[in-house]
């Protein structure tokens, strides 16, 4: 996750976000200014209420938005429940925050019935979650409409996987008009089942993945014993999972990446250069993570959006109308 240590000009951040939003395929900041002027206040209150009792919901909402946008675009399809939907796919079984979106939707339907999409609620909630975790804020372009299709297999096919090569990760981002820098910037928790092979029998060797730091291996094995059922979860930014900071990048630099796909970001020059720039290493031109994170979130939030008459405004977020 991003660093809260970088102080940036609010004006500069706003201009950067607005520049990105110009190309937002029909979304815009302030879309509901006349039709539902309290939308951001209502969503923020719903996120705050849950965060007060469970701070892990911040990472959960951010991850949910990411998972939504990579399948069918940012259309709220991950929120639909039922047999065979995205929500039932293995990568989505541990998503956290559905009740926050439902609570916000209930309040918005009372205030402005049939106006605010579930996809927009999710985009706003992800931003508010980051702010509550001491991260940056950014202006969220809205105007998305909700999709009607949600298929579990599409989540399996399109979401970046725990053992993906850098080439595969880059391709999945490129397919959505997102850059290598976006990949590094946006890439939480992972179930033991997704990386147990790294700990005990990497590529059939009978031993661990040699890229795991020797002093980190016992920690991972304590979280995920060899005979566990794979359901336990480990934060990918271990030691800082509920704070918005640069520990994720420090971890992969030090061989402490939980997923193989994460660790590969350090060793491949295409992605490693961005990691080094975020950490201020190697004499490269530095990047201010808070600014770049906001820009990347706006770009991701406009992946495959439905606007105008394309899609619908769901009455409840868990089911199509």
C-alpha positions as CSV (number, residue, x, y, z in Angstrom):
1,X,0.0,0.0,0.0
2,X,1.1,3.6,-0.4
3,X,3.1,5.8,1.9
4,X,1.6,8.5,4.1
5,X,5.0,10.0,4.7
6,X,5.1,12.0,1.5
7,X,3.5,15.4,1.8
8,X,2.1,16.6,-1.5
9,X,0.4,19.8,-2.6
10,X,-3.3,19.4,-2.5
11,X,-3.6,21.6,-5.6
12,X,-1.1,19.5,-7.4
13,X,-2.8,16.3,-6.5
14,X,-6.2,17.7,-7.5
15,X,-4.9,18.9,-10.9
16,X,-3.3,15.4,-11.5
17,X,-6.5,13.6,-10.7
18,X,-8.6,16.0,-12.9
19,X,-6.2,15.5,-15.8
20,X,-6.6,11.7,-15.5
21,X,-10.4,12.1,-15.2
22,X,-10.7,13.9,-18.5
23,X,-10.2,10.6,-20.2
24,X,-12.6,8.7,-18.0
25,X,-15.0,7.4,-20.6
26,X,-17.9,9.5,-19.4
27,X,-17.3,9.6,-15.7
28,X,-16.6,12.9,-14.0
29,X,-16.0,14.4,-10.6
30,X,-19.3,15.7,-9.1
31,X,-21.6,13.6,-11.3
32,X,-24.2,13.5,-8.5
33,X,-23.8,17.1,-7.4
34,X,-27.5,17.9,-8.2
35,X,-29.1,14.4,-8.2
36,X,-27.7,13.2,-4.9
37,X,-25.5,15.8,-3.3
38,X,-24.9,13.8,-0.1
39,X,-23.6,10.7,-1.8
40,X,-20.0,11.1,-0.7
41,X,-21.0,12.0,2.9
42,X,-23.3,8.9,3.1
43,X,-20.7,6.5,1.7
44,X,-18.0,8.0,4.0
45,X,-20.2,7.5,7.0
46,X,-20.9,3.9,6.2
47,X,-17.1,3.1,5.8
48,X,-16.2,5.0,9.0
49,X,-18.8,3.1,11.0
50,X,-17.4,-0.2,10.0
51,X,-13.8,0.9,10.2
52,X,-14.4,2.0,13.9
53,X,-15.0,-1.7,14.8
54,X,-12.8,-3.4,12.2
55,X,-9.9,-1.6,10.7
56,X,-9.2,-4.5,8.3
57,X,-12.1,-3.4,6.2
58,X,-10.0,-0.7,4.7
59,X,-7.7,-3.1,2.9
60,X,-10.8,-5.2,2.2
61,X,-12.6,-2.5,0.3
62,X,-9.6,-1.5,-1.7
63,X,-9.0,-5.1,-2.7
64,X,-12.7,-5.5,-3.6
65,X,-12.6,-2.5,-5.9
66,X,-9.5,-3.9,-7.6
67,X,-11.1,-7.3,-8.1
68,X,-14.3,-5.7,-9.5
69,X,-12.4,-3.6,-12.1
70,X,-10.4,-6.5,-13.4
71,X,-13.5,-8.5,-14.3
72,X,-16.1,-7.0,-16.6
73,X,-14.7,-3.5,-15.8
74,X,-15.6,-1.4,-12.8
75,X,-19.3,-2.3,-12.9
76,X,-20.1,-3.7,-9.4
77,X,-20.3,-7.2,-10.8
78,X,-18.2,-8.6,-7.9
79,X,-21.1,-7.5,-5.5
80,X,-23.7,-9.8,-7.1
81,X,-24.4,-12.9,-5.0
82,X,-25.6,-16.3,-6.2
83,X,-24.3,-19.6,-7.6
84,X,-21.5,-19.2,-10.2
85,X,-21.0,-15.5,-9.7
86,X,-17.6,-13.7,-9.3
87,X,-18.2,-13.6,-5.6
88,X,-18.0,-17.4,-5.5
89,X,-14.6,-17.6,-7.2
90,X,-11.7,-18.7,-5.0
91,X,-9.9,-15.3,-5.2
92,X,-13.0,-13.6,-4.0
93,X,-14.1,-15.9,-1.2
94,X,-12.2,-13.8,1.4
95,X,-13.3,-10.4,0.2
96,X,-14.2,-8.2,3.1
97,X,-16.6,-5.2,3.1
98,X,-19.8,-6.3,1.3
99,X,-22.0,-5.2,4.2
100,X,-20.4,-1.7,4.0
101,X,-21.5,-1.4,0.4
102,X,-25.0,-2.7,1.3
103,X,-25.4,-0.3,4.2
104,X,-24.4,2.7,2.0
105,X,-26.8,1.6,-0.7
106,X,-29.7,1.3,1.7
107,X,-29.1,4.8,2.9
108,X,-28.7,6.2,-0.6
109,X,-31.9,4.5,-1.8
110,X,-33.7,6.3,1.0
111,X,-32.1,9.6,0.2
112,X,-32.0,9.4,-3.6
113,X,-33.8,6.3,-4.9
114,X,-32.6,4.8,-8.2
115,X,-29.8,7.3,-8.6
116,X,-26.4,6.1,-7.4
117,X,-24.8,2.9,-8.8
118,X,-23.3,0.2,-6.7
119,X,-20.1,0.5,-8.8
120,X,-19.8,4.2,-7.8
121,X,-20.4,3.3,-4.2
122,X,-17.6,0.8,-4.3
123,X,-15.2,3.3,-5.9
124,X,-16.0,6.0,-3.3
125,X,-15.7,3.5,-0.5
126,X,-12.3,2.3,-1.6
127,X,-11.0,5.9,-1.6
128,X,-12.5,6.6,1.9
129,X,-11.0,3.4,3.2
130,X,-7.5,4.5,2.1
131,X,-8.0,7.9,3.8
132,X,-9.0,6.1,7.0
133,X,-5.8,4.1,6.9
134,X,-3.8,7.3,6.9
135,X,-3.4,7.3,3.1
136,X,-4.0,10.1,0.6
137,X,-7.3,11.3,-0.8
138,X,-8.2,11.9,-4.4
139,X,-11.2,13.2,-6.3
140,X,-13.3,10.1,-7.5
141,X,-14.9,10.5,-11.0
142,X,-18.4,9.0,-10.8
143,X,-21.2,8.2,-13.3
144,X,-20.6,4.4,-13.6
145,X,-23.6,2.2,-14.2
146,X,-23.9,-1.4,-12.8
147,X,-23.3,-4.5,-15.0
148,X,-25.7,-7.4,-15.2
149,X,-23.1,-10.2,-15.8
150,X,-21.1,-11.9,-13.0
151,X,-19.3,-15.2,-13.8
152,X,-16.9,-16.9,-11.4
153,X,-14.7,-18.3,-14.2
154,X,-14.0,-14.8,-15.5
155,X,-12.6,-13.9,-12.1
156,X,-10.3,-16.9,-12.3
157,X,-9.2,-16.0,-15.8
158,X,-8.6,-12.3,-15.4
159,X,-7.4,-11.6,-11.9
160,X,-3.6,-11.6,-11.4
161,X,-2.6,-14.9,-9.9
162,X,-0.2,-15.6,-7.0
163,X,2.4,-17.3,-9.2
164,X,2.0,-15.2,-12.3
165,X,5.2,-14.3,-14.1
166,X,6.0,-10.6,-14.6
167,X,5.1,-11.0,-18.3
168,X,1.7,-12.4,-17.3
169,X,1.1,-9.6,-14.8
170,X,2.1,-6.9,-17.3
171,X,-0.2,-8.4,-19.9
172,X,-3.2,-8.4,-17.6
173,X,-2.7,-4.8,-16.8
174,X,-1.9,-3.8,-20.5
175,X,-5.2,-5.5,-21.5
176,X,-6.9,-2.9,-19.3
177,X,-4.9,0.0,-20.6
178,X,-2.9,0.1,-17.4
179,X,0.9,0.6,-17.3
180,X,3.8,-1.2,-15.7
181,X,3.9,1.6,-13.2
182,X,0.2,1.0,-12.4
183,X,1.0,-2.6,-11.9
184,X,3.7,-1.8,-9.3
185,X,1.5,0.9,-7.7
186,X,-1.7,-1.1,-7.3
187,X,-0.3,-4.5,-6.6
188,X,-3.3,-6.9,1.2
189,X,-3.8,-10.6,2.3
190,X,-3.3,-14.0,0.7
191,X,-4.6,-17.4,1.8
192,X,-1.9,-20.0,2.7
193,X,-3.3,-22.2,-0.1
194,X,-2.0,-19.7,-2.7
195,X,1.6,-19.9,-1.7
196,X,2.1,-23.1,0.5
197,X,4.2,-24.5,-2.4
198,X,6.8,-21.8,-1.8
199,X,7.3,-22.9,1.8
200,X,7.7,-26.6,1.6
201,X,7.9,-28.0,-2.0
202,X,8.8,-25.3,-4.4
203,X,8.6,-26.6,-8.0
204,X,8.9,-30.1,-6.7
205,X,12.3,-29.6,-5.0
206,X,11.1,-30.7,-1.5
207,X,12.4,-27.4,-0.2
208,X,11.4,-23.7,0.0
209,X,11.6,-21.1,-2.7
210,X,15.2,-19.8,-2.5
211,X,14.1,-16.2,-3.1
212,X,12.4,-16.1,0.4
213,X,14.7,-14.4,2.9
214,X,16.1,-17.0,5.3
215,X,14.9,-15.1,8.4
216,X,11.4,-14.7,6.9
217,X,10.8,-18.3,6.1
218,X,10.1,-19.4,9.7
219,X,7.6,-16.6,10.1
220,X,5.7,-17.7,7.0
221,X,5.8,-21.3,8.0
222,X,4.4,-20.4,11.5
223,X,1.5,-18.6,9.8
224,X,1.0,-21.5,7.4
225,X,2.0,-24.9,8.8
226,X,2.6,-27.7,6.2
227,X,-0.5,-29.6,7.2
228,X,-2.9,-26.6,7.5
229,X,-6.1,-26.5,5.4
230,X,-4.9,-23.5,3.5
231,X,-7.6,-21.2,4.7
232,X,-5.4,-19.0,7.0
233,X,-4.5,-15.6,5.6
234,X,-1.3,-13.6,5.7
235,X,-0.9,-9.9,5.0
236,X,1.2,-9.2,1.9
237,X,2.6,-6.1,3.6
238,X,3.4,-8.1,6.8
239,X,3.8,-5.9,9.8
240,X,1.8,-3.0,8.4
241,X,-1.3,-4.5,6.9
242,X,-3.7,-1.9,8.5
243,X,-1.6,1.2,7.7
244,X,-1.0,2.9,4.4
245,X,2.8,2.9,4.0
246,X,5.7,1.7,1.8
247,X,6.4,-1.5,3.8
248,X,5.1,-3.7,0.9
249,X,8.0,-2.4,-1.3
250,X,10.5,-2.6,1.5
251,X,9.4,-6.2,2.1
252,X,9.9,-7.4,-1.5
253,X,13.3,-5.6,-1.6
254,X,14.3,-7.6,1.4
255,X,13.1,-11.0,0.0
256,X,10.0,-10.9,2.2
257,X,7.3,-10.9,-0.5
258,X,4.5,-13.3,0.5
259,X,3.5,-14.2,-3.1
260,X,5.9,-15.4,-5.8
261,X,4.3,-12.8,-8.1
262,X,5.1,-10.0,-5.6
263,X,8.7,-11.1,-5.2
264,X,9.2,-11.1,-8.9
265,X,8.4,-7.4,-9.1
266,X,11.8,-6.7,-7.5
267,X,14.0,-8.9,-9.7
268,X,12.6,-7.9,-13.1
269,X,14.0,-4.5,-14.2
270,X,10.8,-3.4,-15.8
271,X,9.0,-3.5,-12.5
272,X,11.9,-3.3,-10.1
273,X,12.9,0.2,-11.4
274,X,9.5,1.5,-10.2
275,X,9.9,-0.2,-6.8
276,X,13.4,1.4,-6.4
277,X,12.0,4.8,-7.4
278,X,9.2,4.6,-4.8
279,X,11.9,3.7,-2.2
280,X,14.3,6.4,-3.4
281,X,17.0,3.9,-4.3
282,X,19.7,3.6,-7.0
283,X,19.9,7.3,-7.8
284,X,16.8,7.0,-10.0
285,X,14.3,9.9,-10.2
286,X,12.0,9.4,-7.3
287,X,8.3,9.1,-7.4
288,X,5.9,10.4,-4.8
289,X,3.7,7.4,-4.0
290,X,0.7,9.3,-2.7
291,X,0.4,11.2,-6.0
292,X,1.0,8.2,-8.2
293,X,-1.4,6.1,-6.2
294,X,-4.2,8.6,-6.6
295,X,-3.6,8.7,-10.4
296,X,-3.4,5.0,-10.7
297,X,-6.7,4.6,-8.8
298,X,-8.5,7.0,-11.1
299,X,-7.1,5.1,-14.2
300,X,-8.1,1.7,-12.7
301,X,-11.5,3.1,-11.7
302,X,-12.3,3.9,-15.3
303,X,-11.5,0.4,-16.7
304,X,-14.4,-0.8,-18.8
305,X,-17.0,1.4,-17.2
306,X,-20.6,1.5,-18.3
307,X,-22.1,5.0,-18.6
308,X,-25.2,6.6,-20.0
309,X,-27.8,4.0,-20.9
310,X,-25.4,1.1,-20.8
311,X,-26.1,-1.0,-17.7
312,X,-28.4,-0.2,-14.8
313,X,-28.7,1.3,-11.4
314,X,-29.3,-1.6,-9.1
315,X,-31.9,-1.3,-6.3
316,X,-29.8,-3.7,-4.2
317,X,-26.1,-4.3,-4.8
318,X,-26.2,-8.1,-4.5
319,X,-28.7,-8.7,-7.3
320,X,-29.5,-7.4,-10.8
321,X,-32.8,-5.6,-11.2
